[in-house]
Amino acid sequence: MKLKLLAILTLLPSLAIAQSTSDSTPPPGGGGQWHHQGGNPDAELARLTAKLTLTSDEQSEIKPVLVSKDEQMKNIFANTSLTPAEKQEQMKTLSDSSKQKIESYLTPAQVTLFESMHDHKQHGPPPSA
């Protein structure tokens, strides 16, 4: 179970960003219920812009992807009819799809850097030599 939770958290980079939206209230539910903390597409875009040196055109293409991902993630978290495994699978599918869409707007060099950013989140930083 801890491994599944860890996998989920590594797929949700927006959860690592401090919450600054006021409209994200956790869905009803008791213990064991996941709560989406409300991503922040603007903060994620700022992080990507800094790391990947995004142009204003790239930013305007990528922002709707981040906003849509956040909205869909909230819907997955709020859906009480899904099992944890179903939620995990839907979140992984959403993350993979969003990653592909974002990569379609990047240069080859940016794609390489973007993928290495995701590899570090999933597998940790590379070992020191």
N, C-alpha and C positions, 0 to 999 in steps of 0.2 A: 504494500500500500504506500509506504514511504517513497518507493521507487517511482510509482505512478504519479504521486504528487510532485516529486522532483522533476519528472519529465514534463508535466503540465506547466510548472513554473518556468522551466527553461524555454517553453514555447510562447510565453507571454511576456515579451520584453516591456510591454507597456505597464505591467504591474510593478516593475522596478522603479518606475518614475513616480515621483511624489504626486499624489492626487491633488488636483487643484480645481476640479469641477464640483459645483455645489449641487448638481442634480442627480448624483448617483447615490441612490439609497439601496441598500442591500435587499434582495428579494426575501420574502417571508420564508421561514424554514428554520428548523432547529439544528441541533448538533449534527455534524457530518455534512451539512449543506455547504456547498462552496458559495462564496460571495465574490462577485466581480467588483474590484475596487475602483473601477472607472479608469480607463486608460486616459492618456492625454495625448491626442494626435498632434497637437501643436508642439508639445515638448519632444515627442518622438521625432517629428520633422526637424526640429532645431538640432537634435542630436545627430540625425542622419546628415543634415546639411553641414555640420561641423566636421564630422568624420569623413564624409564623401565629397565635400566641397561641391554641393549641388548648386546648379544654376537656378535662377528664378523660374525658368521654364520647367526644369525637373521638379522643383518644389511644387509648382502648381499642378503637375501631373500626379505626383505622389501623394499629396495631402488627401484627395478624395479616397484613395486606397486605404490610408490609415484611419480616416473617419469611418469608412464603411466597415473595416475590420473591427474597430472598437464597438460600433453599434451591434454588429453580429455577435461579437463576443459577449456583450451584455445579454443578448437574447438567449444564447446558449446557457449562460450561468443562471438565468431566470427560469429556464424551462424545467419545471419540476417533474415532467413526465420522462425525462431522460435519465438513464442510469449513469453512474460515474464513468463507466467504460464508454458509453455512447457520447458523453460530453467530451471526454478525452479525445475520442476519434474525430468528432466534429471540430474541436479546437485545432487539432493537428492538421486536418484538411484545410481549415480556414487559414491557418498560419502559412502552410505551404502555398496555397493559392495566392495569398497576399504577397508573399515573398517573390513569386514568379511575376506578378503584375509589376511590383516595384522594379525588379531587375530589367523588365522590358523597357524602362525609361532611362536606364543607366548606360554609361559607356562600358566597354569591356574591362577597363582598369577598375572602374567603380564596382562592377559586378564581382570581381575578384576580392576586393576589399570588403564588400558587403557580405559575401559568403564567408570570409574569414571571421567577420564579426559574429555571424551566427554559429560558426563552428566553435568559437570560444565560449559562447553561451551554453552550447549543448555539451561540450566536452571539457570545458575549463581551459585556462591558458596553456600554451605549449610548454613542455618541461624545459627548465633552464639547462643550458649546455655546460 
